[in-house]
Amino acid sequence: MKQNTIPQQTHFIGVLLPEDLTLTLEECRRYMREAYGCKSGHGTPIHVTLVPPFRLPEKYSTADLVSAIEKNVLPKGLSFTAHIENFDAFGDRTLFANVCANDLWTHLRDETVKAVLNACPGCTKKDQRPFQPHASVANRDIPAGVMTSALQEMNEMQVAEDFPVDNITIFERNGSRWNATVSLPL
């Protein structure tokens, strides 16, 4: 049996969505679970990821991440209003609520990644692809061949909503679940 030699990821950083939008997207998750058996990621609060999951070395702590964000990101006044417009997918792997990309999202992501790397060098790296903010509804366990019909079903809901980007939240792994440990107001 092959041993998994990849260290388990311990943290990620994102933006929690407001309660009304969270409830809508939780209904979408419920639909995907009931219609297609999708369960992956459903224990994670609805969010937009800024820094994907990474392993925080033991010499650093969540408090180091908090301090870095408080000192280097929050003072820059990066809050803004974002917009969700229906649903899209990354191939057959991830179905998500489409958060409209713009320079404000990219700047918030870049400043957050920079703060994390300055405080905890080497714990993560900046993704070189263009930033596509999104709120995952289902991922990794979507059955083959159902994405087109699942997207059609989701888009019939005609979700279109503005929401405030007003927090940076640090998530920590607790067993198989991700918990929103610290939420800092922007």
Backbone hydrogen bonds in HBPLUS format (Angstrom, degrees):
<---DONOR---> <-ACCEPTOR-->    atom                        ^
c    i                          cat <-CA-CA->   ^        H-A-AA   ^      H-
h    n   atom  resd res      DA  || num        DHA   H-A  angle D-A-AA Bond
n    s   type  num  typ     dist DA aas  dist angle  dist       angle   num
A0010-THR N   A0054-PHE O   2.81 MM  44  6.02 148.4  1.91 127.1 132.5     1
A0173-ARG N   A0010-THR O   2.96 MM 163  5.12 155.6  2.02 134.8 137.4     2
A0011-HIS N   A0054-PHE O   3.03 MM  43  5.56 168.1  2.05 165.3 168.4     3
A0054-PHE N   A0011-HIS O   2.81 MM  43  5.56 152.7  1.88 159.6 168.1     4
A0012-PHE N   A0171-PHE O   3.12 MM 159  5.29 143.9  2.26 136.0 139.8     5
A0171-PHE N   A0012-PHE O   2.84 MM 159  5.29 176.0  1.84 169.1 168.0     6
A0013-ILE N   A0051-VAL O   3.04 MM  38  4.94 164.6  2.06 139.6 144.7     7
A0050-LEU N   A0013-ILE O   2.76 MM  37  5.57 162.8  1.79 140.7 145.6     8
A0051-VAL N   A0013-ILE O   2.93 MM  38  4.94 166.7  1.95 139.8 142.3     9
A0014-GLY N   A0169-THR O   2.89 MM 155  5.27 162.7  1.92 152.2 157.5    10
A0169-THR N   A0014-GLY O   2.67 MM 155  5.27 177.6  1.67 162.2 162.4    11
A0015-VAL N   A0048-VAL O   2.79 MM  33  5.13 147.8  1.90 141.7 152.5    12
A0048-VAL N   A0015-VAL O   2.90 MM  33  5.13 146.1  2.02 135.8 146.7    13
A0022-THR N   A0018-PRO O   2.88 MM   4  6.06 158.0  1.93 157.2 164.4    14
A0023-LEU N   A0019-GLU O   2.89 MM   4  6.10 157.9  1.94 153.5 157.8    15
A0024-THR N   A0020-ASP O   3.25 MM   4  6.52 155.9  2.31 140.8 146.5    16
A0025-LEU N   A0021-LEU O   2.98 MM   4  6.26 164.1  2.01 153.1 157.0    17
A0026-GLU N   A0022-THR O   2.78 MM   4  5.95 144.7  1.90 149.7 160.3    18
A0027-GLU N   A0023-LEU O   3.12 MM   4  6.34 145.7  2.24 141.1 149.0    19
A0028-CYS N   A0024-THR O   3.23 MM   4  6.65 143.7  2.37 137.5 147.3    20
A0029-ARG N   A0025-LEU O   2.96 MM   4  6.31 152.6  2.04 144.2 151.1    21
A0030-ARG N   A0026-GLU O   2.89 MM   4  6.16 156.0  1.94 146.0 152.6    22
A0031-TYR N   A0027-GLU O   2.94 MM   4  6.20 156.8  1.99 146.3 152.1    23
A0032-MET N   A0028-CYS O   2.98 MM   4  6.29 161.3  2.02 150.9 155.4    24
A0033-ARG N   A0029-ARG O   2.89 MM   4  6.16 149.5  1.99 149.4 158.3    25
A0034-GLU N   A0030-ARG O   2.87 MM   4  6.12 167.9  1.88 156.6 159.5    26
A0035-ALA N   A0031-TYR O   2.73 MM   4  5.77 167.8  1.75 158.1 162.2    27
A0036-TYR N   A0032-MET O   2.96 MM   4  5.38 150.1  2.05 127.0 136.0    28
A0038-CYS N   A0032-MET O   3.29 MM   6  5.60 162.6  2.32 124.5 119.6    29
A0037-GLY N   A0033-ARG O   2.83 MM   4  4.34 134.6  2.04 118.2 124.2    30
A0042-HIS N   A0039-LYS O   3.14 MM   3  5.64 165.3  2.16 135.4 136.5    31
A0044-THR N   A0041-GLY O   3.11 MM   3  5.55 164.5  2.14 115.2 120.0    32
A0060-TYR N   A0057-PRO O   2.92 MM   3  5.72 166.6  1.93 126.8 131.1    33
A0064-ASP N   A0061-SER O   2.95 MM   3  5.24 132.1  2.18 102.7 115.2    34
A0065-LEU N   A0061-SER O   3.38 MM   4  6.90 149.0  2.49 143.9 151.6    35
A0065-LEU N   A0062-THR O   3.01 MM   3  5.11 118.0  2.41  98.4 113.6    36
A0066-VAL N   A0062-THR O   2.91 MM   4  6.27 162.3  1.95 157.0 162.0    37
A0067-SER N   A0063-ALA O   2.92 MM   4  6.05 167.7  1.93 147.8 151.1    38
A0068-ALA N   A0064-ASP O   3.02 MM   4  6.15 159.7  2.06 143.5 149.1    39
A0069-ILE N   A0065-LEU O   2.99 MM   4  6.23 161.8  2.02 153.7 158.1    40
A0070-GLU N   A0066-VAL O   2.84 MM   4  6.04 164.8  1.86 157.3 162.3    41
A0071-LYS N   A0067-SER O   2.93 MM   4  6.04 157.2  1.99 150.0 155.5    42
A0072-ASN N   A0068-ALA O   2.89 MM   4  5.77 157.4  1.94 145.5 152.1    43
A0073-VAL N   A0069-ILE O   2.95 MM   4  4.97 151.0  2.04 131.8 135.5    44
A0074-LEU N   A0069-ILE O   3.00 MM   5  6.25 167.0  2.02 161.6 165.0    45
A0076-LYS N   A0073-VAL O   3.02 MM   3  5.64 157.3  2.07 121.3 128.5    46
A0077-GLY N   A0074-LEU O   3.27 MM   3  6.05 170.0  2.28 126.6 126.9    47
A0165-VAL N   A0080-PHE O   2.76 MM  85  5.35 169.5  1.77 176.1 172.6    48
A0082-ALA N   A0163-PHE O   2.79 MM  81  5.37 166.2  1.81 169.6 165.3    49
A0163-PHE N   A0082-ALA O   2.91 MM  81  5.37 151.3  1.99 136.2 141.2    50
A0100-CYS N   A0083-HIS O   2.81 MM  17  5.66 162.8  1.84 168.8 174.8    51
A0084-ILE N   A0161-GLU O   2.84 MM  77  5.33 166.4  1.86 153.1 156.7    52
A0161-GLU N   A0084-ILE O   2.97 MM  77  5.33 150.9  2.05 140.8 150.0    53
A0085-GLU N   A0098-ASN O   2.85 MM  13  5.50 162.1  1.88 161.2 164.0    54
A0086-ASN N   A0159-VAL O   2.67 MM  73  4.88 162.2  1.70 154.1 159.4    55
A0098-ASN N   A0086-ASN O   2.84 MM  12  5.74 160.4  1.88 138.2 144.9    56
A0088-ASP N   A0096-PHE O   2.93 MM   8  5.60 155.2  1.99 156.9 164.7    57
A0096-PHE N   A0088-ASP O   2.94 MM   8  5.60 172.1  1.94 154.8 156.3    58
A0090-PHE N   A0094-THR O   2.88 MM   4  5.16 151.4  1.96 143.7 153.2    59
A0093-ARG N   A0090-PHE O   3.11 MM   3  5.98 145.3  2.23 145.3 148.8    60
A0094-THR N   A0090-PHE O   3.38 MM   4  5.16 161.4  2.41 131.2 136.0    61
A0140-ARG N   A0093-ARG O   2.92 MM  47  5.26 134.2  2.13 139.4 152.9    62
A0095-LEU N   A0138-ALA O   2.80 MM  43  5.23 162.0  1.84 152.5 158.8    63
A0137-VAL N   A0095-LEU O   2.81 MM  42  5.66 173.3  1.82 153.3 152.4    64
A0138-ALA N   A0095-LEU O   3.19 MM  43  5.23 163.4  2.22 142.1 143.9    65
A0097-ALA N   A0135-ALA O   2.83 MM  38  5.06 164.9  1.86 144.1 142.3    66
A0135-ALA N   A0097-ALA O   3.16 MM  38  5.06 162.1  2.20 141.9 146.9    67
A0106-THR N   A0102-ASN O   3.25 MM   4  6.59 165.4  2.27 150.7 154.7    68
A0107-HIS N   A0103-ASP O   2.86 MM   4  5.98 160.1  1.90 147.7 153.0    69
A0108-LEU N   A0104-LEU O   3.00 MM   4  6.16 162.0  2.03 146.8 151.6    70
A0109-ARG N   A0105-TRP O   2.88 MM   4  6.12 166.2  1.90 155.8 159.7    71
A0110-ASP N   A0106-THR O   2.83 MM   4  6.00 169.0  1.84 153.5 156.9    72
A0111-GLU N   A0107-HIS O   2.91 MM   4  6.04 165.7  1.93 153.0 156.5    73
A0112-THR N   A0108-LEU O   3.04 MM   4  6.12 154.1  2.11 145.2 152.4    74
A0113-VAL N   A0109-ARG O   2.91 MM   4  6.13 168.1  1.92 160.1 162.8    75
A0114-LYS N   A0110-ASP O   2.95 MM   4  6.07 164.0  1.97 148.2 153.1    76
A0115-ALA N   A0111-GLU O   3.02 MM   4  6.15 156.9  2.07 141.2 147.2    77
A0116-VAL N   A0112-THR O   3.00 MM   4  6.24 162.6  2.03 153.1 157.5    78
A0117-LEU N   A0113-VAL O   2.89 MM   4  6.11 166.8  1.91 157.8 161.3    79
A0118-ASN N   A0114-LYS O   2.92 MM   4  6.06 151.4  2.00 146.8 154.6    80
A0119-ALA N   A0115-ALA O   3.07 MM   4  6.22 152.9  2.15 145.0 151.8    81
A0120-CYS N   A0116-VAL O   2.80 MM   4  5.82 155.6  1.86 152.6 160.1    82
A0123-CYS N   A0120-CYS O   3.22 MM   3  5.99 158.1  2.27 147.5 147.2    83
A0141-ASP N   A0139-ASN O   2.70 MM   2  5.69 140.7  1.85  96.6  93.9    84
A0150-ALA N   A0146-VAL O   2.87 MM   4  6.01 161.1  1.91 162.1 168.6    85
A0151-LEU N   A0147-MET O   2.82 MM   4  5.93 165.2  1.84 156.1 159.5    86
A0152-GLN N   A0148-THR O   3.01 MM   4  6.18 156.7  2.07 143.5 150.4    87
A0153-GLU N   A0149-SER O   2.97 MM   4  6.16 158.6  2.02 145.6 150.9    88
A0154-MET N   A0150-ALA O   2.95 MM   4  6.21 162.7  1.98 151.6 156.2    89
A0155-ASN N   A0151-LEU O   2.84 MM   4  5.99 168.3  1.86 156.1 159.4    90
A0156-GLU N   A0152-GLN O   3.10 MM   4  6.27 130.3  2.36 140.1 151.5    91
A0157-MET N   A0154-MET O   2.98 MM   3  5.65 157.1  2.04 115.3 122.5    92
A0158-GLN N   A0155-ASN O   3.08 MM   3  5.33 153.5  2.16 105.5 113.4    93
A0186-LEU N   A0166-ASP O   2.89 MM  20  4.86 166.5  1.91 108.5 113.0    94
A0168-ILE N   A0184-LEU O   2.89 MM  16  5.24 147.5  1.99 144.7 155.4    95
A0184-LEU N   A0168-ILE O   2.82 MM  16  5.24 176.6  1.82 151.1 150.0    96
A0170-ILE N   A0182-VAL O   2.77 MM  12  5.25 161.3  1.80 159.3 164.1    97
A0181-THR N   A0170-ILE O   2.84 MM  11  5.79 136.3  2.03 148.7 161.6    98
A0182-VAL N   A0170-ILE O   3.32 MM  12  5.25 161.0  2.36 138.1 143.6    99
A0172-GLU N   A0179-ASN O   2.89 MM   7  5.40 152.1  1.97 151.2 157.2   100
A0179-ASN N   A0172-GLU O   2.87 MM   7  5.40 171.7  1.88 153.2 153.9   101
A0174-ASN N   A0177-ARG O   2.71 MM   3  5.28 167.7  1.72 160.2 162.9   102
A0177-ARG N   A0174-ASN O   3.18 MM   3  5.28 163.1  2.21 122.8 122.5   103
